């Protein structure tokens, strides 16, 4: 979804078991968790059961403000 709909965004996958200090610094204590930042500020945080369509709509709002 990121590559197709949000080409200006960078995507990073962090394996919590391999990077426990990074995930705890970000306040991530359950998996899966998706955190979306724009210009270094957290705008969206979703954990466990995530609706892809609702997530896309949330990201679109901020993405269009930043890159639209």
Buried (B, 14 or more C-beta within 10 A) or exposed (E): EBEEEBEEBEEEEBEBEEEEEEBEEBEBEEEEBEBBBBEEEEBBEBEEEEEEEEBBEBBEEBBEEEEE
